[in-house]
């Protein structure tokens, strides 16, 4: 069986984690700080704070932007729940926008049309590792929304937050993810290009009109219960004394996990190169099959090649699901990214109706995500393409 997305771990990764375990310091500490520093260098930013998940990073981004009750936050309907659930966590109102016809991505014009006088922030999504170009929103949102105080007031528009869970290492016209939106959240979950098993990080563009050092201090403090000193700082001499400045959260990243990320970061360029090669093999192997792969490169776009998303020539959900079953029978695990949020019980209970998001549903109905990971060989890709072509033939014969 060709698995969908197993993590790739080598002896260097194992040795790095073991070294931390043997050090006796396994919570947040010096290894995590080195991981943050190297991430910041890669992203072209001045600071990164490593956290327990991208979800934590997104929520802290909203809180740093002053988002709360009475505010609205715009988010695409075609995304994973984490992009939207954090809006509810902070007490704000979720405003969903549809994608464009034939695409999971909304246009910047569609996002701008959803702005009201209560809009405090916009969350964009880098689906599959393709960076969303939010730069035109700077002008489209200028002077609009709830910009009476905080970061939105300094920007003169709603704050733009990127859910870049998929896109570490991607760029737009030479600008790496992390410097495109105002604030950017990354994920290091087990299935991501770079993993810490569970984990995430928050960063922000270097020219954000705020005190970057103070912002980093605030994020660290709020990720540690609102405590003014972390465990490492408290362990030095008689410096145990601390304060709690807010009843905050516990979502820091321990050094045990940071060590894994730091090890993987050392070979990340090779990781990206191989993933892009695999996508190219898919494009070659599926040529003529009527399958459309989500574009990853072009017009200054460099993707992180996180997911191989394909649109199938099928009638809808039932045929797409049969294709997934047939692939599994042929020894290939496939997936779907994603169910649009209004199809999920939590969001239906909030009043969202998939009928209001026809483009998101249409894209979902014929989408399948193919295996893409470093354990995948060229021969495996050929097997996947052959199995998919056979499954499509079976659908046509049954029609």
C-alpha positions as a Markdown table, in Angstrom:
| # | Residue | x | y | z |
|---|---|---|---|---|
| 1 | Unk | 0.0 | 0.0 | 0.0 |
| 2 | Unk | 1.3 | 3.5 | -0.9 |
| 3 | Unk | 0.5 | 5.6 | 2.2 |
| 4 | Unk | -0.9 | 9.0 | 1.9 |
| 5 | Unk | 1.5 | 11.1 | 3.9 |
| 6 | Unk | 3.8 | 9.4 | 6.4 |
| 7 | Unk | 6.4 | 11.6 | 8.1 |
| 8 | Unk | 10.0 | 11.3 | 7.0 |
| 9 | Unk | 12.4 | 10.8 | 9.9 |
| 10 | Unk | 16.1 | 9.9 | 9.7 |
| 11 | Unk | 18.8 | 9.1 | 12.2 |
| 12 | Unk | 19.8 | 12.8 | 12.5 |
| 13 | Unk | 16.3 | 13.6 | 13.7 |
| 14 | Unk | 16.3 | 10.8 | 16.2 |
| 15 | Unk | 19.8 | 11.8 | 17.5 |
| 16 | Unk | 18.7 | 15.4 | 17.8 |
| 17 | Unk | 15.7 | 14.5 | 20.0 |
| 18 | Unk | 17.8 | 12.0 | 22.1 |
| 19 | Unk | 20.4 | 14.7 | 22.7 |
| 20 | Unk | 17.7 | 16.9 | 24.2 |
| 21 | Unk | 16.3 | 14.1 | 26.3 |
| 22 | Unk | 19.8 | 13.4 | 27.7 |
| 23 | Unk | 20.4 | 17.1 | 28.4 |
| 24 | Unk | 17.8 | 17.1 | 31.2 |
| 25 | Unk | 16.1 | 20.2 | 29.7 |
| 26 | Unk | 13.1 | 19.1 | 27.7 |
| 27 | Unk | 10.7 | 22.0 | 27.9 |
| 28 | Unk | 11.0 | 25.3 | 26.1 |
| 29 | Unk | 14.7 | 26.4 | 26.1 |
| 30 | Unk | 17.8 | 27.0 | 24.1 |
| 31 | Unk | 17.1 | 24.5 | 21.3 |
| 32 | Unk | 13.7 | 26.1 | 20.7 |
| 33 | Unk | 15.3 | 29.5 | 20.5 |
| 34 | Unk | 17.8 | 28.2 | 17.9 |
| 35 | Unk | 14.9 | 26.8 | 15.9 |
| 36 | Unk | 13.1 | 30.1 | 16.0 |
| 37 | Unk | 16.2 | 32.0 | 14.9 |
| 38 | Unk | 16.8 | 29.7 | 11.9 |
| 39 | Unk | 13.1 | 29.9 | 11.0 |
| 40 | Unk | 13.3 | 33.7 | 11.1 |
| 41 | Unk | 16.3 | 33.6 | 8.8 |
| 42 | Unk | 14.6 | 31.3 | 6.3 |
| 43 | Unk | 11.4 | 33.5 | 6.3 |
| 44 | Unk | 13.2 | 36.8 | 6.1 |
| 45 | Unk | 11.6 | 38.0 | 9.3 |
| 46 | Unk | 13.1 | 39.4 | 12.5 |
| 47 | Unk | 11.4 | 37.1 | 15.0 |
| 48 | Unk | 9.5 | 33.8 | 15.2 |
| 49 | Unk | 7.8 | 32.3 | 18.2 |
| 50 | Unk | 7.5 | 28.5 | 18.2 |
| 51 | Unk | 4.2 | 27.2 | 19.5 |
| 52 | Unk | 2.2 | 24.0 | 20.1 |
| 53 | Unk | 0.3 | 24.3 | 16.8 |
| 54 | Unk | -0.6 | 26.6 | 13.9 |
| 55 | Unk | -4.1 | 26.9 | 15.5 |
| 56 | Unk | -2.4 | 28.4 | 18.6 |
| 57 | Unk | -0.4 | 30.7 | 16.3 |
| 58 | Unk | -3.6 | 31.9 | 14.5 |
| 59 | Unk | -5.5 | 32.5 | 17.7 |
| 60 | Unk | -2.6 | 34.5 | 19.2 |
| 61 | Unk | -2.3 | 36.4 | 15.9 |
| 62 | Unk | -6.0 | 37.4 | 16.2 |
| 63 | Unk | -5.5 | 38.4 | 19.9 |
| 64 | Unk | -2.4 | 40.4 | 19.0 |
| 65 | Unk | -4.5 | 42.2 | 16.4 |
| 66 | Unk | -7.0 | 43.1 | 19.1 |
| 67 | Unk | -9.8 | 40.9 | 17.6 |
| 68 | Unk | -12.7 | 40.2 | 20.0 |
| 69 | Unk | -16.4 | 40.4 | 20.6 |
| 70 | Unk | -18.2 | 42.7 | 18.2 |
| 71 | Unk | -15.5 | 42.2 | 15.5 |
| 72 | Unk | -15.8 | 40.3 | 12.2 |
| 73 | Unk | -13.1 | 38.3 | 10.6 |
| 74 | Unk | -13.2 | 37.1 | 6.9 |
| 75 | Unk | -12.0 | 33.6 | 6.0 |
| 76 | Unk | -12.4 | 31.4 | 3.0 |
| 77 | Unk | -15.1 | 28.7 | 3.1 |
| 78 | Unk | -12.6 | 26.3 | 1.5 |
| 79 | Unk | -10.1 | 25.5 | 4.2 |
| 80 | Unk | -9.6 | 23.4 | 7.3 |
| 81 | Unk | -11.5 | 24.2 | 10.5 |
| 82 | Unk | -8.5 | 25.7 | 12.2 |
| 83 | Unk | -8.6 | 28.7 | 9.9 |
| 84 | Unk | -12.1 | 29.6 | 11.2 |
| 85 | Unk | -12.5 | 28.0 | 14.6 |
| 86 | Unk | -10.0 | 30.5 | 16.1 |
| 87 | Unk | -12.3 | 33.4 | 15.1 |
| 88 | Unk | -15.0 | 31.8 | 17.3 |
| 89 | Unk | -12.4 | 31.2 | 20.1 |
| 90 | Unk | -11.8 | 34.9 | 20.5 |
| 91 | Unk | -15.5 | 35.8 | 20.4 |
| 92 | Unk | -15.6 | 37.4 | 17.0 |
| 93 | Unk | -18.0 | 36.6 | 14.1 |
| 94 | Unk | -16.9 | 34.4 | 11.3 |
| 95 | Unk | -17.5 | 35.8 | 7.8 |
| 96 | Unk | -17.0 | 33.2 | 5.1 |
| 97 | Unk | -16.3 | 33.9 | 1.4 |
| 98 | Unk | -16.6 | 31.6 | -1.5 |
| 99 | Unk | -13.8 | 30.7 | -3.9 |
| 100 | Unk | -13.8 | 31.6 | -7.5 |
| 101 | Unk | -15.3 | 29.3 | -10.2 |
| 102 | Unk | -13.0 | 26.3 | -10.6 |
| 103 | Unk | -10.8 | 27.4 | -7.8 |
| 104 | Unk | -10.6 | 26.9 | -4.0 |
| 105 | Unk | -9.2 | 30.4 | -3.6 |
| 106 | Unk | -11.3 | 33.6 | -3.3 |
| 107 | Unk | -10.2 | 36.6 | -5.2 |
| 108 | Unk | -9.1 | 39.7 | -3.3 |
| 109 | Unk | -12.1 | 41.5 | -4.8 |
| 110 | Unk | -14.4 | 38.9 | -3.2 |
| 111 | Unk | -12.7 | 39.4 | 0.1 |
| 112 | Unk | -12.9 | 43.1 | -0.1 |
| 113 | Unk | -16.6 | 43.0 | -0.9 |
| 114 | Unk | -17.2 | 41.2 | 2.4 |
| 115 | Unk | -15.7 | 44.0 | 4.5 |
| 116 | Unk | -18.1 | 45.8 | 6.8 |
| 117 | Unk | -17.5 | 48.5 | 9.4 |
| 118 | Unk | -17.0 | 45.6 | 11.9 |
| 119 | Unk | -14.2 | 43.9 | 10.0 |
| 120 | Unk | -11.1 | 43.8 | 12.2 |
| 121 | Unk | -9.1 | 41.1 | 10.3 |
| 122 | Unk | -8.8 | 38.9 | 7.2 |
| 123 | Unk | -7.4 | 35.3 | 7.3 |
| 124 | Unk | -6.1 | 34.1 | 4.0 |
| 125 | Unk | -5.1 | 30.5 | 3.3 |
| 126 | Unk | -2.1 | 29.1 | 1.4 |
| 127 | Unk | -3.8 | 25.8 | 0.3 |
| 128 | Unk | -1.5 | 23.0 | -0.8 |
| 129 | Unk | 1.6 | 25.2 | -0.3 |
| 130 | Unk | 0.6 | 27.8 | -2.9 |
| 131 | Unk | 1.0 | 31.3 | -1.4 |
| 132 | Unk | -2.1 | 33.4 | -1.6 |
| 133 | Unk | -1.2 | 36.9 | -2.9 |
| 134 | Unk | -2.8 | 39.1 | -0.4 |
| 135 | Unk | -0.7 | 42.2 | -1.3 |
| 136 | Unk | -3.5 | 43.8 | -3.4 |
| 137 | Unk | -5.6 | 43.8 | -0.3 |
| 138 | Unk | -3.5 | 46.6 | 1.2 |
| 139 | Unk | -5.1 | 49.1 | -1.2 |
| 140 | Unk | -8.5 | 47.4 | -1.4 |
| 141 | Unk | -9.0 | 47.5 | 2.4 |
| 142 | Unk | -7.4 | 50.9 | 3.1 |
| 143 | Unk | -9.6 | 53.1 | 5.3 |
| 144 | Unk | -12.2 | 50.3 | 5.7 |
| 145 | Unk | -13.3 | 48.1 | 8.5 |
| 146 | Unk | -12.9 | 48.5 | 12.3 |
| 147 | Unk | -9.6 | 50.4 | 12.4 |
| 148 | Unk | -10.3 | 52.6 | 15.5 |
| 149 | Unk | -7.4 | 51.2 | 17.6 |
| 150 | Unk | -4.6 | 48.7 | 17.8 |
| 151 | Unk | -2.7 | 47.2 | 14.9 |
| 152 | Unk | -5.5 | 47.9 | 12.5 |
| 153 | Unk | -5.4 | 51.6 | 13.3 |
| 154 | Unk | -1.6 | 51.6 | 12.7 |
| 155 | Unk | -2.1 | 49.8 | 9.3 |
| 156 | Unk | -5.2 | 51.9 | 8.4 |
| 157 | Unk | -7.0 | 48.8 | 7.4 |
| 158 | Unk | -8.0 | 45.3 | 8.8 |
| 159 | Unk | -5.1 | 43.1 | 9.7 |
| 160 | Unk | -4.2 | 40.4 | 7.2 |
| 161 | Unk | -3.3 | 37.1 | 8.7 |
| 162 | Unk | -2.0 | 34.2 | 6.6 |
| 163 | Unk | -2.8 | 30.6 | 7.5 |
| 164 | Unk | 0.5 | 29.3 | 6.0 |
| 165 | Unk | 0.2 | 25.9 | 7.6 |
| 166 | Unk | 1.1 | 24.4 | 4.2 |
| 167 | Unk | 3.6 | 26.9 | 2.8 |
| 168 | Unk | 6.9 | 27.1 | 4.7 |
| 169 | Unk | 9.5 | 27.8 | 2.0 |
| 170 | Unk | 7.0 | 29.2 | -0.5 |
| 171 | Unk | 7.5 | 32.6 | -2.0 |
| 172 | Unk | 5.9 | 35.3 | -4.2 |
| 173 | Unk | 8.2 | 37.2 | -6.5 |
| 174 | Unk | 11.1 | 36.5 | -4.2 |
| 175 | Unk | 9.2 | 37.4 | -1.0 |
| 176 | Unk | 9.1 | 34.3 | 1.3 |
| 177 | Unk | 5.9 | 33.4 | 3.2 |
| 178 | Unk | 6.2 | 35.2 | 6.5 |
| 179 | Unk | 6.8 | 38.6 | 4.8 |
| 180 | Unk | 3.7 | 38.7 | 2.6 |
| 181 | Unk | 0.8 | 39.0 | 5.1 |
| 182 | Unk | 1.0 | 41.1 | 8.3 |
| 183 | Unk | 1.2 | 38.0 | 10.5 |
| 184 | Unk | 1.8 | 34.5 | 9.4 |
| 185 | Unk | 1.1 | 31.1 | 11.1 |
| 186 | Unk | 3.0 | 27.9 | 10.1 |
| 187 | Unk | 2.2 | 24.3 | 11.0 |
| 188 | Unk | 4.7 | 21.5 | 11.8 |
| 189 | Unk | 2.1 | 18.8 | 12.3 |
| 190 | Unk | 3.2 | 15.2 | 11.5 |
| 191 | Unk | 2.0 | 15.4 | 7.8 |
| 192 | Unk | 3.6 | 18.7 | 7.0 |
| 193 | Unk | 6.8 | 19.2 | 4.9 |
| 194 | Unk | 8.7 | 20.0 | 8.1 |
| 195 | Unk | 7.5 | 18.3 | 11.2 |
| 196 | Unk | 8.0 | 18.6 | 15.0 |
| 197 | Unk | 5.3 | 15.9 | 15.5 |
| 198 | Unk | 2.9 | 18.6 | 16.7 |
| 199 | Unk | 3.7 | 22.3 | 16.5 |
| 200 | Unk | 3.5 | 25.6 | 14.8 |
| 201 | Unk | 5.0 | 29.1 | 14.8 |
| 202 | Unk | 3.9 | 32.7 | 14.4 |
| 203 | Unk | 5.9 | 35.4 | 12.6 |
| 204 | Unk | 5.3 | 38.8 | 11.1 |
| 205 | Unk | 6.6 | 40.9 | 8.3 |
| 206 | Unk | 9.7 | 43.0 | 9.3 |
| 207 | Unk | 8.1 | 46.3 | 8.4 |
| 208 | Unk | 4.9 | 45.8 | 10.4 |
| 209 | Unk | 4.1 | 49.1 | 12.1 |
| 210 | Unk | 4.5 | 47.8 | 15.7 |
| 211 | Unk | 7.3 | 47.2 | 18.1 |
| 212 | Unk | 8.5 | 43.7 | 17.0 |
| 213 | Unk | 10.4 | 43.0 | 20.2 |
| 214 | Unk | 7.4 | 43.8 | 22.3 |
| 215 | Unk | 5.1 | 41.7 | 20.0 |
| 216 | Unk | 7.5 | 38.7 | 20.4 |
| 217 | Unk | 7.5 | 39.2 | 24.2 |
| 218 | Unk | 3.7 | 39.4 | 24.2 |
| 219 | Unk | 3.3 | 36.2 | 22.2 |
| 220 | Unk | 5.7 | 34.3 | 24.4 |
| 221 | Unk | 4.0 | 35.5 | 27.5 |
| 222 | Unk | 0.5 | 34.6 | 26.3 |
| 223 | Unk | 1.8 | 31.2 | 25.3 |
| 224 | Unk | 3.0 | 30.6 | 28.9 |
| 225 | Unk | -0.2 | 31.3 | 31.0 |
| 226 | Unk | 0.6 | 35.0 | 30.8 |
| 227 | Unk | 3.7 | 34.4 | 32.9 |
| 228 | Unk | 6.5 | 36.9 | 32.6 |
| 229 | Unk | 9.4 | 34.4 | 32.8 |
| 230 | Unk | 9.8 | 31.0 | 31.2 |
| 231 | Unk | 11.2 | 28.0 | 33.0 |
| 232 | Unk | 14.7 | 28.6 | 31.7 |
| 233 | Unk | 14.8 | 32.2 | 32.9 |
| 234 | Unk | 13.5 | 31.2 | 36.3 |
| 235 | Unk | 16.2 | 28.5 | 36.7 |
| 236 | Unk | 19.1 | 31.0 | 36.8 |
| 237 | Unk | 20.2 | 31.8 | 40.2 |
| 238 | Unk | 17.6 | 33.4 | 42.5 |
| 239 | Unk | 15.5 | 34.7 | 39.6 |
| 240 | Unk | 12.4 | 32.6 | 40.4 |
| 241 | Unk | 10.2 | 35.6 | 40.9 |
| 242 | Unk | 7.6 | 36.1 | 38.2 |
| 243 | Unk | 4.2 | 37.7 | 37.5 |
| 244 | Unk | 1.1 | 36.6 | 35.7 |
| 245 | Unk | -0.1 | 39.6 | 33.6 |
| 246 | Unk | -3.2 | 37.9 | 32.1 |
| 247 | Unk | -5.1 | 34.6 | 32.5 |
| 248 | Unk | -3.7 | 33.3 | 29.2 |
| 249 | Unk | -2.9 | 30.0 | 27.6 |
| 250 | Unk | -0.4 | 27.2 | 27.6 |
| 251 | Unk | 0.8 | 26.6 | 24.0 |
| 252 | Unk | 4.6 | 26.8 | 23.9 |
| 253 | Unk | 6.8 | 24.4 | 22.0 |
| 254 | Unk | 9.2 | 22.2 | 24.2 |
| 255 | Unk | 12.8 | 21.6 | 23.1 |
| 256 | Unk | 12.1 | 18.0 | 22.5 |
| 257 | Unk | 9.9 | 18.9 | 19.5 |
| 258 | Unk | 12.0 | 21.9 | 18.5 |
| 259 | Unk | 15.0 | 19.6 | 18.1 |
| 260 | Unk | 13.2 | 17.6 | 15.5 |
| 261 | Unk | 12.2 | 20.7 | 13.6 |
| 262 | Unk | 15.7 | 22.1 | 13.8 |
| 263 | Unk | 17.2 | 18.9 | 12.4 |
| 264 | Unk | 14.7 | 18.8 | 9.6 |
| 265 | Unk | 15.3 | 22.5 | 8.8 |
| 266 | Unk | 18.9 | 21.7 | 8.0 |
| 267 | Unk | 17.8 | 19.7 | 4.9 |
| 268 | Unk | 14.7 | 21.6 | 4.0 |
| 269 | Unk | 15.9 | 22.8 | 0.6 |
| 270 | Unk | 16.4 | 19.1 | -0.4 |
| 271 | Unk | 12.9 | 18.3 | 0.9 |
| 272 | Unk | 11.4 | 21.1 | -1.2 |
| 273 | Unk | 13.3 | 20.1 | -4.3 |
| 274 | Unk | 12.2 | 16.5 | -4.1 |
| 275 | Unk | 8.5 | 17.4 | -3.5 |
| 276 | Unk | 8.6 | 19.6 | -6.5 |
| 277 | Unk | 10.1 | 16.8 | -8.6 |
| 278 | Unk | 7.3 | 14.5 | -7.5 |
| 279 | Unk | 4.7 | 17.1 | -8.5 |
| 280 | Unk | 6.4 | 17.3 | -11.9 |
| 281 | Unk | 6.2 | 13.5 | -12.2 |
| 282 | Unk | 2.5 | 13.6 | -11.5 |
| 283 | Unk | 1.9 | 16.2 | -14.1 |
| 284 | Unk | 3.8 | 14.1 | -16.7 |
| 285 | Unk | 2.1 | 10.8 | -15.6 |
| 286 | Unk | -1.4 | 12.3 | -15.7 |
| 287 | Unk | -1.1 | 14.2 | -19.0 |
| 288 | Unk | -4.0 | 13.2 | -21.2 |
| 289 | Unk | -6.0 | 11.6 | -18.4 |
| 290 | Unk | -8.4 | 14.6 | -18.0 |
| 291 | Unk | -7.1 | 15.3 | -14.5 |
| 292 | Unk | -6.2 | 18.9 | -13.6 |
| 293 | Unk | -3.5 | 19.4 | -11.0 |
| 294 | Unk | -3.7 | 22.5 | -8.9 |
| 295 | Unk | -1.0 | 24.8 | -10.3 |
| 296 | Unk | 1.9 | 25.3 | -7.9 |
| 297 | Unk | 4.3 | 27.6 | -9.8 |
| 298 | Unk | 4.2 | 30.4 | -12.3 |
| 299 | Unk | 3.9 | 34.2 | -12.3 |
| 300 | Unk | 6.4 | 34.6 | -9.6 |
| 301 | Unk | 4.8 | 31.9 | -7.5 |
| 302 | Unk | 7.1 | 29.3 | -5.9 |
| 303 | Unk | 5.1 | 26.7 | -3.9 |
| 304 | Unk | 6.2 | 24.5 | -1.0 |
| 305 | Unk | 4.6 | 21.6 | -2.9 |
| 306 | Unk | 2.8 | 20.4 | 0.2 |
| 307 | Unk | -0.2 | 18.7 | -1.5 |
| 308 | Unk | -0.9 | 17.1 | -4.9 |
| 309 | Unk | -4.5 | 18.3 | -5.3 |
| 310 | Unk | -6.2 | 17.1 | -8.4 |
| 311 | Unk | -9.6 | 17.9 | -10.0 |
| 312 | Unk | -11.1 | 14.8 | -11.6 |
| 313 | Unk | -13.4 | 14.5 | -14.7 |
| 314 | Unk | -16.2 | 13.0 | -12.7 |
| 315 | Unk | -19.9 | 14.0 | -12.2 |
| 316 | Unk | -19.7 | 14.7 | -8.5 |
| 317 | Unk | -19.1 | 13.5 | -4.9 |
| 318 | Unk | -20.4 | 9.9 | -5.4 |
| 319 | Unk | -18.1 | 9.3 | -8.4 |
| 320 | Unk | -15.1 | 11.0 | -6.7 |
| 321 | Unk | -15.6 | 8.8 | -3.6 |
| 322 | Unk | -15.7 | 5.7 | -5.8 |
| 323 | Unk | -12.4 | 6.8 | -7.3 |
| 324 | Unk | -10.9 | 7.0 | -3.8 |
| 325 | Unk | -12.2 | 3.5 | -3.0 |
| 326 | Unk | -10.8 | 2.1 | -6.3 |
| 327 | Unk | -7.5 | 3.7 | -5.6 |
| 328 | Unk | -7.4 | 2.0 | -2.2 |
| 329 | Unk | -8.2 | -1.3 | -3.8 |
| 330 | Unk | -5.3 | -0.7 | -6.2 |
| 331 | Unk | -2.9 | -0.1 | -3.2 |
| 332 | Unk | -3.1 | 3.7 | -3.1 |
| 333 | Unk | -4.3 | 5.8 | -0.2 |
| 334 | Unk | -5.8 | 9.2 | -1.3 |
| 335 | Unk | -7.6 | 11.9 | 0.6 |
| 336 | Unk | -9.8 | 15.0 | 0.2 |
| 337 | Unk | -8.6 | 18.6 | 1.0 |
| 338 | Unk | -11.0 | 19.8 | 2.1 |
| 339 | Unk | -14.7 | 19.6 | 3.0 |
| 340 | Unk | -15.8 | 23.2 | 2.7 |
| 341 | Unk | -16.6 | 24.5 | 6.2 |
| 342 | Unk | -20.4 | 24.9 | 5.7 |
| 343 | Unk | -20.7 | 21.1 | 5.1 |
| 344 | Unk | -19.4 | 20.5 | 8.7 |
| 345 | Unk | -21.8 | 20.2 | 11.6 |
| 346 | Unk | -20.1 | 22.9 | 13.7 |
| 347 | Unk | -20.5 | 25.5 | 11.0 |
| 348 | Unk | -24.0 | 24.5 | 10.0 |
| 349 | Unk | -24.9 | 25.0 | 13.6 |
| 350 | Unk | -23.5 | 28.5 | 13.3 |
| 351 | Unk | -25.9 | 29.2 | 10.5 |
| 352 | Unk | -23.7 | 28.6 | 7.4 |
| 353 | Unk | -25.3 | 26.9 | 4.4 |
| 354 | Unk | -23.3 | 25.3 | 1.6 |
| 355 | Unk | -25.8 | 26.6 | -0.9 |
| 356 | Unk | -24.3 | 30.0 | -0.3 |
| 357 | Unk | -20.8 | 28.7 | -1.4 |
| 358 | Unk | -21.4 | 27.0 | -4.8 |
| 359 | Unk | -17.9 | 27.4 | -6.1 |
| 360 | Unk | -16.4 | 25.9 | -2.9 |
| 361 | Unk | -18.8 | 22.9 | -3.2 |
| 362 | Unk | -18.1 | 22.4 | -6.9 |
| 363 | Unk | -14.4 | 22.3 | -6.3 |
| 364 | Unk | -14.7 | 19.9 | -3.4 |
| 365 | Unk | -17.1 | 17.6 | -5.3 |
| 366 | Unk | -14.5 | 16.5 | -7.9 |
| 367 | Unk | -11.3 | 16.9 | -5.8 |
| 368 | Unk | -8.9 | 14.2 | -4.7 |
| 369 | Unk | -5.5 | 14.6 | -3.0 |
| 370 | Unk | -2.8 | 12.2 | -4.2 |
| 371 | Unk | 0.1 | 10.9 | -2.1 |
| 372 | Unk | 3.0 | 13.3 | -1.8 |
| 373 | Unk | 5.9 | 12.6 | 0.6 |
| 374 | Unk | 9.6 | 11.8 | 0.6 |
| 375 | Unk | 9.1 | 8.1 | 0.9 |
| 376 | Unk | 7.4 | 8.2 | -2.5 |
| 377 | Unk | 9.6 | 6.9 | -5.3 |
| 378 | Unk | 9.2 | 7.7 | -9.0 |
| 379 | Unk | 7.9 | 4.2 | -9.5 |
| 380 | Unk | 5.3 | 4.9 | -6.8 |
| 381 | Unk | 4.1 | 7.9 | -8.7 |
| 382 | Unk | 3.8 | 5.9 | -11.8 |
| 383 | Unk | 1.7 | 3.3 | -9.9 |
| 384 | Unk | -0.6 | 6.1 | -8.5 |
| 385 | Unk | -1.1 | 7.5 | -12.0 |
| 386 | Unk | -1.8 | 4.1 | -13.5 |
| 387 | Unk | -4.3 | 3.3 | -10.7 |
| 388 | Unk | -6.0 | 6.7 | -11.2 |
| 389 | Unk | -6.3 | 6.2 | -14.9 |
| 390 | Unk | -7.8 | 2.7 | -14.4 |
| 391 | Unk | -10.3 | 4.0 | -11.8 |
| 392 | Unk | -11.4 | 6.8 | -14.2 |
| 393 | Unk | -11.8 | 4.2 | -17.0 |
| 394 | Unk | -14.0 | 2.2 | -14.7 |
| 395 | Unk | -16.2 | 5.2 | -13.9 |
| 396 | Unk | -16.6 | 5.9 | -17.6 |
| 397 | Unk | -17.6 | 2.3 | -18.4 |
| 398 | Unk | -20.1 | 2.4 | -15.6 |
| 399 | Unk | -21.7 | 5.6 | -16.8 |
